[in-house]
């Protein structure tokens, strides 16, 4: 039996660990969304910082593309190489700086770019707008999809080639911008997809990364030539490529990350450095060294870059999904392997066989007791007094109240409080079930039977002690928990219609027997699927209280009622305790 339970115990530990990890991840994500610094319109802030610099002697900047949240290539190598070059004034990304448009990818990009010693301008690419919220993320964090600015005698124009901006609108805007740029010595244009055909086939992607429309490509090349643009930079492909069209130099600089193009000598990791000095324009690439350039190594390098970037950028989500899958697997496994027997078991009767002449030591566990006035405390006191009159020993484990009960508490074991709740309807004492004193007191009496009166808190404590020390546990189902849903601050409907019934069923199934005060209560337990043995035992009435009333008092009440109510049917209720849950709308005497 022990061997069979060990895997279950290990699985329970694994399940708890997984649930803790899941909870921690959700807490971490919530914390980041509330506490982490919001970065908004970074391009505007960085452009203002760039424009405030002193560029009288020279101007130097880096152009790169396809970072794709690369940690191994960009974050740990290219960033350091750029920082080592003290001539560089700023960095421009021509797109695909993130692996996709998810918010966490933008946050990882922000942390990588924040390591640079110079400001960065991030242009929009296809990757920036993938996923449903990719475009809103880019717009919020970096700003407009197409824009321009000037530094000294240089004019910078950024275009949107993703298709999000209508071509007609951008065409008109570009013509106006180039007309303005004529007054400057140098005009630089930055776009994600180049306006000429180029292939970009990797082991993971086979897609041509250039502007697909022939008309659009022709428009761009013609207008750039018309206005004598100094250079056009793009990053559609993971390669370095120089090409001249109608006298205008075009540069593809897409090697800041991502997977290399196999069997293409132009595909290597790099960035492009642009320098303006003494009216001379110099453009060249700076290569990121790798150990080998043979085909097999490039394949392995591609796989490593892809997997490393994927796991790094999605580590939290991968862990979360893994933990959820493992947790669901354990839960399903437990449900499938759990032995279910819907027939009554008789094998255990000898184990718990009780001599009817023996006087029992009985422990009762309750969430509330006197001086709190309620149906459960009244029922418990009557039952305890009746059992003790028959020679049994009864000890009631109950919360300790600020106000002492005026009755004899010789058989009441008070438990220290965890919390004393003062509500508008009633005050509620919550016992500290984690105190070791409860089990210490429990063990000192050598109990034969445990009687719990609630399916939670103190009731659960009693059930746990019974299971631990092999003592039978009986539950009295007193209260319709769903009728107390309105006291909860949240999830009232869920508790009323689902959780209350689930809680009662689950707890009852772990007890050895259940006492129902009425036949209706027993039927309810059967309806929710409680298969344990059930008995109907109505709450007793203390007849001694009615022996103390004199005949003269009874006759006086009768006379008063008969004089006030003539020819009327009278209903007489004997009431000791009545509250809102009893749903009595009127009482007639």
Secondary structure, 3 states (H helix, E strand, C coil): CHHHHHHHHHHHHHHHHHHHHHHHHHHHHHHHHHHCCCCCCHHHHHHHHHHCCCCCCEEEEEEECCCCCCHHHHHHHHHHHHHHCCCCCEEEECCCCCCCCCHHHHHHHHHHHCCCCCEEEECCCCHHHCCCCHHHHHHHHCCCCCEEEEECCEEEEECCCCCCCCHHHHHHHHHHHHHHHCCCCEEEEECCCECCCCCCECCCCECCCECCCHHHHHHHHHHHHHCCCCEEEECCCCCEEEEEECCEEEEEECCCCCCCCCCCCCCCCEEEEEEEECCEEEEEEEECCCCCCCHHHHHHHHHHHHHHHHHHHCHHHHHHHHHHHHHHHHHHHHHHHCCCCCCCCCCCCCCCCCCCCCCCEEEEECCCCCCCCCHHHHHHHHHHHHHHHCCCEEEEEEECCCCCCCCCCCCEEEECEEEEEECCCCEEEEECCCCHHHHHHHHCCCCCEEEECCCCCHHHHHHHHHHHCCCCEEEEECCCHHHHHHHCCCCHHHHHHHHHHHHHHHHHHHCCEEEECCHHHHHHHHHCCCCCCEEECCCCCCCHHHHCCCHHHHHHHHHHHHHHCCCCCCCCCCCCCCCHHHCCCCCCC
